[in-house]
């Protein structure tokens, strides 16, 4: 049985698992708002509760996987400063997947609210 | 594109090279194109992160930017993989040889039931020892009725040791198998 005083530990473990679950959805949502490069995406994610201490490098393998899955496209763009940056954009497929993810998220939230009402 | 990041101090250059080695190791399972892409992106990321940091010298800012990027595991020493291969196949050989001895000991324990006068641990007057299926002239059997429990105890301990060795050095999920793939 979990120690009642270990609420922080239980929550930390749960948040860690939940974060992995909705990481791709957050990335897709960020990119649907407009194309962005890695550092911008990381800066946006760090504003999201639970992602404040995000290890920035973890974003790139996920973006690579999403690109391989056809959810996003990536393009190196030469900036005015001369330093190229890799910009990510959501594909049509990515937008459709995001819409499905949001619907599942809403259904989950509704189910959770319903549990609270009935209990 | 990683060449876009240039550092003026040897200390920063060493830190950057170490970071690149660790990054390459962390992404070793990706194909070469993805690995190169992530490496180039990491360089732009670190450059952006350093640009946002206003305090500290080049090395301190690079250190902070790398810390923000996340803890990357160090690549193992180059000798580990060949050592693991040697240990793996050496263990298979040792398991085979030791396994034969365990089987012989078990066989002796069984034969002790049928030939208690012959099978045993014999001690010669000269000080020599012999584990034998037959009575030895000029030697005294020392274990007597304890022969079977003693042999079974040795076999049990040896089996446990061999199983541990198999788990560590031979099993596909063991540590040595993982080192062989690194």
Interface residues (C-beta under 8 A of the other chain):
Chain A: X37 X38 X39 X42 X55 X56 X57 X58 X60 X61 X64 X68 X74 X76 X83 X84 X85 X86
Chain B: X1 X4 X23 X26 X27 X30 X34 X37 X38 X40 X41 X42 X44 X45 X47 X48 X49 X68 X69 X70 X71 X72
